[in-house]
Amino acid sequence: MADLISVAKVAGVSRATAARAFSDPHLLRADTLRKVLTAAEQLGFRPNHIARQLRTQSSTTVGVLLPSLLNPVFARQLQAMEQQARLAGYGLLVATSDYKPEREAAIVEHMLNQRVAGLVLTVADADNSAILQTLHQAGMPFVLAHNVPQTAQWPAICVDNRRAMQQATEHLLGLGHRQIGMIAGPMLQSDRARLRYQGYCDAMQAAGLCARPVLEMASHTHADFALLQPHLRGGSALSAVICSNDLLAISLIGGAARAGVRVPRQLSVMGFDGIDIGEQMAPSLASVVQPAASLGAAAIDLLLDHAPRGTRVLAHQLRGGESIAARAFSSIANIGEPS
């Protein structure tokens, strides 16, 4: 029968490194872990599973990695996850990456040290995340929430971000808008935003119109209206914008009001997420509604299914609101002139 020393020899590592591959895989480099696991499979080595049982059978804690709790869509999702996990006898260990990809590995390592039973993750880029490959090789159950893997077959639950944004843009086109722009936070921090931009481009190109480059803000939660103002004048002035999330849209509407730009009379604004506060403001926010609570509960169910696989796509909805209207004939340059 093969032993750990044999595995270490075939893998070309020390016995301590080989042992760490089965007790603390997150501490190893991905290529080193791969060598040890490959050698173990070749030799038919079956390790003592005490350490694994600590995290997968005896542990009653689920790790949750979110980009932020400032966005209510994540807070609502988290509340549903906590309720669903509690019904199954689990608690949550929660951390936020603040939309910084470099923080994700450290957070996941900490959660693994806490012997979580599995993880629900929202990462910056699901197709280029080293931590997901490491978790997979280590046999650690995980489910992606909101991410939509395009090349890897990671278990995920999400809405169809590309199709949703395409439909939202088509709705604005149906109102007569032709000069439509998209606003997002830092694109490298969100594969969801990149898919939404593709959906915007799909709709514009299908209508025979030019898709504009995304207007990228420094923050995912605050839009700098001054960056938009140059695009609101001239012969190709924007008459509508669609934001990659509701917080950007809400702050944009506030900035427009302070600048004397009337929404929706002079600029239609649409969001994405469908957070409740959007319906309570004036003008009420038109948005793509994500089923955040259903997504959170389903993520826990999928994780605890013990064999999560594939991508589950939930339905989205378009919510009307007072922040959008049919294309008006006035322009930003006409501010202060009689209407």
N, C-alpha and C positions, 0 to 999 in steps of 0.2 A: 504494500500500500504506500502511495506517495506521501511524503511528509513536507513540512514547510521548508526544510533545508533543500530538498530536491527542487521545489518550486523556485526558491531564490537562485539556485545555481543555473537553472534553465533560463530564468529571466535576466540573469547577469546582475543581480542586486544582492544586498546583504540580507541576512535572515530577518533583521529588525525592519528593514524596508518592506520585505514580503509580508511580515506580520501586520505592518501598518496598513497595507492594502486592504486587509479584511476588518481591521478595528477602527482605523481613522483614515479612510480613503481620501477625504478632502484635503489631507495634509500633503498628499503626493502630487507631483506634476502629472498631467494627463497622460503623457507618453510613458512615464514610469508605471503608472497604474495599469495602463493597457498591457504592458509587457508581463506584469505579474499575473493579471487575470487570464491572459492568453496561455501562459505557462501552466497555471492551475488547471485550466480546461484541458490542455494537452495531456497532462499527467493524471487527470481524473481526481485531483485533490479536492477534498471537501473539508473546509475549515470548521473549527469549533464555532458554532453559531451563537454563542452566548452574547457576544457584543452586538450582533445583528438583532437578536431578540430584544435587547434593551431598547432599540429604536423602532422596531417594526411590530413587535408583539406586545411588549409590556408597556411601552411608552403610550401615554394618552395625551400627547401634545402635538399639535400640527403647527408647523412654521408657516408664516405668511409674510411675504415680501411685497410691498406696495411702493409705487413711486412717491406717493405723498398722501397725506390725509387732509390737505388743504382743499382738495377737490372733493366736493360732496359725493361724486359718483363712487369714489373709492370708500368713503366713509359708510355709505349706504350698503355697498357690497360687503364691507367688513362686518357690519352689524348682522346681516343675513348669514354670513359665514359662522359667526360666533354662535348664533342661535342654532344653526344646523349641526355644528360640531358638538354643542352641548347636548343635543338630543341623542347623539351617538356616543356620548360619554367622553368626549375630547374637549380640551381647552386649546387656546391659541397663543402662540408666541409671535408677536407682530413687530416688524421693523420697516422703516421706510428708507429708500435709497436717495430721496430728493432728486430724482431724475438723473443721478450720476452713475453711469455704468461701472465706474471703477470701485464703487462701494458695494456692488452686488456680491462679489466673491467673499469679501470680509463678513458680510451679513450672513451669507449661507454657511460659511465656516463656523460662525458662532452658533447658529441654529443646530448644526450637526453636532457640535460639542455638547449641546443641551439634549442630545438624543431624541430629536423629534421623530415622530412616526412617519412623517412625510411632509411635503411642502407644496404650498400654492404660491406661485410666483408671477409677478408682472415685471418682466425685464425690458431693457432698452431695445434689444435686438435678438429675437429668438433664434434666428438663423446663424448668428455669429457669436453665440454665447458659449464660452468655454465651460462655464459651470454646469450647463445642462448636460453636456457630454460626460463630464465627470460624474454627475449624479446618476446618469444612465448606466455608466460602466460599474458604478458601485452598487447598483441595484436599489437605490433610494427612490421610493415612489414620489413623483411630483406631477403637478398639473399646472399648465400655464393659464392665466386668466387675462383676457383682453388681447394678448399676443396672438398673432395668426402666422404660424410657421409656413414659409413658402417652399422650403427645400427639405427641412428635417420633418420627421414624422413624430414630433413630440405630442403627448396628450395635451389638448387645449380646449378651452371654452371661450367663446367670443361672439361678437356680431360680425357680419360681413362688412367690414369697414369701407372697403372700396365701393361696394354696391350701394351702401347707405349714403356715402358722400356723392356718388353719381346721381342718386335719386334726389338728394337735396339740391344739387346744382340744377338738375332738370326742372325742379319746381320753380326755381328762380327764373330760369329761361322761359317757363310757361307764363310767368308774370310779365314778360316783355323785356327782361333785363338781357343785355348783350355784353356789357362791360362788367364782368364779374371777377372778383379776385378772391384769393384764399389766404387766410392768416393763420399762422401756427407758431408754436414755441420752437426751441432748438430741435431741428429735424433729426439730428444724429442721436437724440435721446429718446426717440419714440418711433418704433416701426409702425405703430398704429397711424401716426400722423402721415407717414410716407405713403401708406396704403390709401389714406383719405385723399391725399393730393392726387394719387393716380386716378381715383374715382372722379374727382373734379375735372381732371384732364380728359377722361373718357367722355364725360358729358359735353364739355366744350368742343372737343374735336368732332363728336357725333353731330353737333349742331353746325359744324363748319366754321367755328370760331376759334380764335387764338387763345390757348390756355396761357395765362401769365405765370411767371415764376412765383413761387410761394413767397409771401411777405413774412419773413421770419422775425419773431420777437425774441428778446433776450430771456423771457420768462414764459413758462407754461400757464401762469395764472394771472398775468397782467399784460395788457396790450398798451403800447406807447402810441397814442393817437398821432403824435407828431410824425411818426414814420409813415403813417397812412396819408397824411394831408397832401403831399405832392402828387399822389395818385388820384386826387379828387378834383383836379383842375385840368383844363385843356380839352381838346377834341376827343380824347379817349378816356375821359374821366370815368372812374368806377361809379356805377350806380348801385352796386350790391357787393357785399363781401360775405363769405362764409368762413367761420372760424373752426379750428380743429377741436375746440372744446368750449363749453358754455362760459367758463370763467373769463376767457379771452373776449368772448362776445359781450359779456356784461360790462367788463371794464372798458371795452371799445365804445359801447353806448354811452357810458358816463363821460368818456373823453370827448365824444361827439357833442354832447350837450354843453360841456364847458367851452367848446370851440364854436358854438353857435350853429352846428350842423344838425338839422332836424332828421330824426329817425322816426318813421321810414320815408318821410316826404322827400328828403334829398339823398338818403342813403339807407338801403335795406341791409339788415344785419341778421344773419342766421348762425346758430350755434350747433354744438354737437355734444350730447350726453343726456339732455333732458332733465337736468336737476330741478328740484321743486321750486327753488327760489326764482327761477326764470319765469314761472307763471305768475309770481306775486309782484314782480316789478312793473313799472310803467315806462315805456311800452313793454308789454309782456313779450318774452323771447320765443321766437320760432326756433325749433331745434330738432335734431335727430335724437330720439329717445332710446337709450340703451336700457335694457331690463336689469339694472344693477343688482337688485335684491335676488332675482331669479338666477342671475349669473353666479352670485356668491354662494347661494345654497347648492346650486348644481356643481360648482367646483369642489365643494366638500364631498358631495355624494360620489363624484367621479374619482376623487382621490381615495376614498374609503372602499371603492369597488375592488381594490387590491390588484387590479390589472388594467389601469387606465390606458387608453390608447386612442389614437385618432383625434380629429378635431370635431367638436360639437358646436354648431352655429345656431345661435338664438335669434329670434326675430327682432327687428328694430321697427320703430314707427316714426313717421314724420309728424311733428306737433306744430300746428299753426300758431301764429302769434302776431301781435301788433307791431313787431319790429321789422316786418317785411310787408311790402305793398307792391302794386303794379308800378311799372316804370313810370316815373313822373317826368314831365318835360322841363322842369326847372333844373338848374345845375348849381354846383357849389358856388360858382362865380356870381350867382344871382342873389346871394345872401343880402338881405336888407332892402331888396327891391320889392315893390308891390307884387303880390301873387294874384 
